[in-house]
Amino acid sequence: MSNNPLAKYYRNIKLFTKLPSQGKFYEEGIVELPENGELAIYPMTAKDEMIMKNPDALLNGEAVAQLITSCVPGVKKPRQLVSNDVDALLIAIQGATNGDDLDVATPCPNCGEETGGIASIEAALESMAVLDEAYTFTSKEGLTFSIKPFSYESTIKAGITNFQSTRSLQSLQNIDDELEQLKAFNASFMQIAALNFDLICDSVASIRGTDETGENFVVTNKATIREFLENAETHLGKQIEESISKVNNIGVNKIIMLECDACNHQFEHEIGFDPVNFFTAS
């Protein structure tokens, strides 16, 4: 118990939320989930807000990792979370800090008039979809691929690479020589392609099949999986990408129904739950 006379004014738990993963994909010590599976969420402190306005810390993931550690004590190793859970926790922290209501505005697809509404963060969290234990598909070759969601570390890596690529492309206008411009563009393109391939490799948890003798095998070694994908036909890569995209989109419900005041048209709109904008807009 703190002896600080101001202790009774410390922040308190504002809401509870489950995780899309429900603790799947984690080794012991990454998340401490209570029996009901709901993590306590505290609002941000002034220190947290300052950290979230540090561009370098946002880019390398340290700001988000520190924010989750501060506001979600049940998470012990935030950088080892899957991206689906990080997304849900950042949205929950937004709700705990700034309230449940989120203003939404978008042009009406029927008449183009600006249409607004209010989304509930808690309702979005309560209706979130849950990740299964495993996601698999079988290729025409008879191989069964087990796919896992992106790790937070992978999304950090992707963000840094995309940032560097954008900076490189912006610098092209300062290059007068067309051949040098082409070389710089190709280098940037190759960097992004290499990153995408790395993400595909990281998301394949295992490959099952049958060898020449009819014996079943399971490959989980990352180097072996990568070597295979480097030599596999392109349709396998496309199948993996499609599966990964579906898995990574599982989580918080981001759809809200809106009605246009001008033409009474009703339509679904995907809420732009951009956690970084939540914390840097003020």
C-alpha positions as CSV (number, residue, x, y, z in Angstrom):
1,M,0.0,0.0,0.0
2,S,1.4,3.4,-1.0
3,N,1.9,6.0,1.7
4,N,1.3,8.8,-0.8
5,P,-1.7,10.9,0.3
6,L,-2.6,11.2,-3.4
7,A,-2.9,7.4,-3.8
8,K,-6.7,7.5,-3.7
9,Y,-6.6,9.6,-6.8
10,Y,-4.6,7.2,-8.9
11,R,-6.3,5.9,-12.1
12,N,-8.6,3.0,-11.8
13,I,-9.7,0.2,-14.1
14,K,-12.2,1.5,-16.6
15,L,-13.2,-1.6,-18.6
16,F,-12.4,-5.2,-19.2
17,T,-11.9,-7.0,-22.5
18,K,-11.2,-10.4,-23.9
19,L,-8.6,-11.1,-26.5
20,P,-9.3,-12.3,-30.0
21,S,-6.7,-15.1,-29.4
22,Q,-8.1,-15.9,-25.9
23,G,-4.5,-16.8,-25.0
24,K,-3.9,-19.2,-27.9
25,F,-0.5,-19.1,-29.6
26,Y,1.2,-18.0,-26.4
27,E,3.8,-19.6,-24.2
28,E,3.5,-19.2,-20.4
29,G,4.6,-15.8,-19.1
30,I,3.4,-13.7,-22.1
31,V,-0.1,-13.0,-20.8
32,E,-1.7,-13.7,-17.4
33,L,-5.4,-14.3,-18.2
34,P,-7.9,-14.5,-15.3
35,E,-10.4,-17.4,-15.3
36,N,-13.0,-15.4,-17.2
37,G,-10.5,-14.4,-19.9
38,E,-11.0,-10.7,-19.5
39,L,-8.1,-8.3,-19.0
40,A,-8.4,-5.2,-16.9
41,I,-7.8,-2.0,-18.9
42,Y,-6.6,1.2,-17.3
43,P,-6.7,4.7,-18.9
44,M,-3.5,6.3,-20.2
45,T,-1.3,8.5,-18.0
46,A,0.3,11.7,-19.0
47,K,3.5,9.9,-19.4
48,D,1.9,7.3,-21.7
49,E,0.5,10.1,-23.9
50,M,3.9,11.7,-24.3
51,I,5.4,8.4,-25.3
52,M,2.7,7.9,-27.9
53,K,3.7,11.2,-29.5
54,N,7.3,10.1,-30.0
55,P,7.6,9.2,-33.8
56,D,10.7,7.1,-33.3
57,A,9.2,5.1,-30.5
58,L,6.0,4.6,-32.5
59,L,7.9,3.4,-35.5
60,N,10.0,0.8,-33.7
61,G,7.1,-0.4,-31.6
62,E,8.5,0.6,-28.3
63,A,5.8,3.2,-27.6
64,V,3.0,0.7,-28.1
65,A,4.8,-2.0,-26.0
66,Q,5.2,0.5,-23.1
67,L,1.6,1.7,-23.4
68,I,0.2,-1.9,-23.2
69,T,2.5,-2.6,-20.2
70,S,1.2,0.5,-18.5
71,C,-2.5,0.1,-19.2
72,V,-2.9,-3.7,-19.3
73,P,-0.9,-5.2,-16.4
74,G,-2.0,-8.7,-17.4
75,V,0.2,-8.5,-20.4
76,K,3.8,-9.3,-19.4
77,K,5.5,-9.4,-22.8
78,P,3.6,-7.2,-25.3
79,R,6.1,-7.5,-28.1
80,Q,5.2,-11.3,-28.3
81,L,1.5,-10.8,-28.8
82,V,-0.2,-11.5,-32.1
83,S,-1.2,-8.4,-34.0
84,N,-5.0,-9.2,-33.6
85,D,-4.6,-8.9,-29.8
86,V,-2.5,-5.7,-30.0
87,D,-5.2,-4.1,-32.2
88,A,-8.0,-5.0,-29.6
89,L,-5.9,-3.8,-26.7
90,L,-5.1,-0.4,-28.2
91,I,-8.8,0.1,-29.0
92,A,-9.7,-0.8,-25.5
93,I,-7.1,1.6,-24.1
94,Q,-8.7,4.3,-26.3
95,G,-12.1,3.6,-24.8
96,A,-10.7,3.5,-21.2
97,T,-9.0,6.9,-21.8
98,N,-11.4,8.9,-23.9
99,G,-14.7,7.3,-23.3
100,D,-16.9,4.8,-25.2
101,D,-18.3,7.0,-27.9
102,L,-16.3,7.4,-31.2
103,D,-17.5,9.9,-33.8
104,V,-17.7,8.4,-37.3
105,A,-18.1,10.4,-40.5
106,T,-17.9,9.3,-44.2
107,P,-19.5,10.3,-47.5
108,C,-22.7,8.6,-48.4
109,P,-22.1,6.1,-51.2
110,N,-25.5,7.0,-52.7
111,C,-25.5,10.8,-52.8
112,G,-22.0,11.8,-51.6
113,E,-23.2,13.8,-48.6
114,E,-21.2,13.6,-45.4
115,T,-22.9,11.1,-43.1
116,G,-22.1,10.8,-39.4
117,G,-22.8,8.5,-36.5
118,I,-21.4,7.4,-33.1
119,A,-19.7,4.0,-32.6
120,S,-19.4,2.3,-29.3
121,I,-15.9,1.0,-28.5
122,E,-17.2,-1.4,-25.8
123,A,-19.8,-2.8,-28.2
124,A,-17.1,-3.4,-30.8
125,L,-15.0,-5.2,-28.3
126,E,-17.9,-7.3,-27.0
127,S,-18.8,-8.5,-30.5
128,M,-15.2,-9.3,-31.5
129,A,-14.6,-12.5,-33.4
130,V,-12.3,-15.1,-31.7
131,L,-9.4,-16.9,-33.3
132,D,-9.5,-20.6,-33.7
133,E,-6.7,-22.9,-32.5
134,A,-5.5,-23.4,-36.0
135,Y,-6.2,-22.4,-39.6
136,T,-5.4,-24.9,-42.4
137,F,-5.9,-25.4,-46.1
138,T,-4.8,-28.2,-48.4
139,S,-3.1,-27.5,-51.7
140,K,-3.7,-29.4,-54.9
141,E,-0.4,-31.2,-54.2
142,G,-2.0,-32.7,-51.1
143,L,0.0,-30.6,-48.6
144,T,-1.8,-29.2,-45.6
145,F,-0.6,-25.8,-44.4
146,S,-1.3,-24.6,-40.9
147,I,-1.4,-20.8,-40.7
148,K,-1.0,-18.5,-37.7
149,P,-1.7,-14.8,-37.3
150,F,1.0,-12.2,-37.7
151,S,3.1,-11.5,-34.6
152,Y,3.3,-7.9,-33.4
153,E,7.1,-8.1,-34.1
154,S,6.2,-8.9,-37.8
155,T,3.9,-5.8,-38.0
156,I,6.7,-3.6,-36.6
157,K,9.1,-5.0,-39.1
158,A,6.6,-4.3,-41.9
159,G,6.0,-0.8,-40.7
160,I,9.7,0.1,-40.6
161,T,10.3,-1.4,-44.1
162,N,7.3,0.5,-45.6
163,F,8.5,3.7,-43.9
164,Q,12.0,3.3,-45.3
165,S,10.5,2.4,-48.7
166,T,8.3,5.5,-48.7
167,R,11.3,7.7,-47.8
168,S,13.3,6.1,-50.6
169,L,10.6,6.7,-53.2
170,Q,10.2,10.3,-52.1
171,S,14.0,10.8,-52.6
172,L,13.7,9.7,-56.2
173,Q,12.7,13.2,-57.3
174,N,16.1,14.4,-56.2
175,I,17.8,12.0,-58.6
176,D,18.3,13.5,-62.1
177,D,19.7,10.5,-63.8
178,E,16.8,8.2,-65.1
179,L,18.9,5.1,-64.8
180,E,19.8,5.9,-61.2
181,Q,16.1,6.5,-60.5
182,L,15.2,3.1,-61.9
183,K,17.9,1.4,-59.8
184,A,16.6,3.2,-56.7
185,F,13.0,2.2,-57.5
186,N,13.9,-1.4,-58.1
187,A,15.9,-1.6,-54.8
188,S,12.8,-0.2,-53.0
189,F,10.5,-2.7,-54.7
190,M,12.8,-5.6,-54.0
191,Q,13.0,-4.6,-50.3
192,I,9.2,-4.7,-50.0
193,A,9.0,-8.0,-51.9
194,A,11.5,-9.5,-49.6
195,L,9.5,-8.3,-46.5
196,N,6.3,-9.8,-47.9
197,F,8.0,-13.1,-48.4
198,D,9.4,-13.0,-44.9
199,L,5.9,-12.4,-43.5
200,I,4.5,-15.3,-45.5
201,C,7.2,-17.6,-44.2
202,D,6.7,-16.5,-40.6
203,S,3.0,-17.2,-40.8
204,V,3.3,-20.8,-41.8
205,A,3.3,-22.8,-38.6
206,S,3.6,-26.2,-40.2
207,I,3.2,-28.2,-43.4
208,R,1.9,-31.8,-43.4
209,G,2.1,-34.3,-46.2
210,T,3.1,-37.8,-47.3
211,D,6.5,-38.8,-48.6
212,E,7.5,-41.2,-51.4
213,T,7.1,-44.2,-49.1
214,G,3.6,-43.3,-48.0
215,E,4.7,-42.1,-44.6
216,N,3.2,-39.0,-43.1
217,F,5.4,-36.1,-42.2
218,V,5.1,-32.7,-40.4
219,V,7.5,-29.9,-41.1
220,T,7.8,-27.1,-38.5
221,N,11.4,-26.0,-39.0
222,K,11.4,-22.4,-40.2
223,A,14.5,-22.8,-42.4
224,T,13.0,-25.9,-44.1
225,I,9.6,-24.2,-44.7
226,R,11.4,-21.1,-46.1
227,E,13.5,-23.3,-48.5
228,F,10.4,-25.0,-49.7
229,L,8.5,-21.8,-50.3
230,E,11.5,-20.4,-52.2
231,N,11.1,-23.3,-54.6
232,A,7.3,-23.8,-54.7
233,E,4.9,-22.7,-57.5
234,T,3.4,-19.3,-57.2
235,H,-0.2,-20.5,-56.5
236,L,0.9,-21.8,-53.1
237,G,2.1,-18.3,-52.1
238,K,-1.2,-16.8,-53.2
239,Q,-3.1,-19.4,-51.2
240,I,-1.0,-18.7,-48.1
241,E,-1.5,-14.9,-48.6
242,E,-5.3,-15.3,-48.8
243,S,-5.4,-17.4,-45.7
244,I,-3.1,-15.0,-43.7
245,S,-5.3,-12.0,-44.8
246,K,-8.4,-13.7,-43.4
247,V,-6.8,-14.7,-40.1
248,N,-5.3,-11.2,-39.5
249,N,-8.7,-9.6,-40.0
250,I,-10.3,-11.6,-37.2
251,G,-10.9,-9.6,-34.1
252,V,-12.7,-6.4,-33.2
253,N,-16.0,-5.7,-35.0
254,K,-15.3,-2.6,-37.1
255,I,-18.6,-2.3,-38.9
256,I,-21.3,0.3,-38.1
257,M,-24.6,0.9,-39.8
258,L,-25.1,4.5,-40.9
259,E,-28.1,6.3,-42.4
260,C,-27.7,9.4,-44.6
261,D,-29.8,12.4,-43.5
262,A,-30.0,13.7,-47.1
263,C,-31.3,10.6,-49.0
264,N,-32.1,8.1,-46.1
265,H,-29.8,5.6,-47.7
266,Q,-28.6,3.0,-45.1
267,F,-25.1,1.4,-45.5
268,E,-22.4,-0.4,-43.7
269,H,-19.2,1.5,-42.9
270,E,-15.9,0.1,-41.6
271,I,-14.7,2.2,-38.7
272,G,-11.1,3.5,-39.1
273,F,-9.9,2.2,-35.7
274,D,-6.4,3.6,-36.3
275,P,-4.9,3.3,-32.8
276,V,-1.9,5.6,-33.5
277,N,-4.3,8.4,-34.6
278,F,-6.3,7.9,-31.4
279,F,-3.3,8.8,-29.3
280,T,-1.6,11.4,-31.5
281,A,-4.5,13.5,-32.7
282,S,-4.8,15.6,-29.5
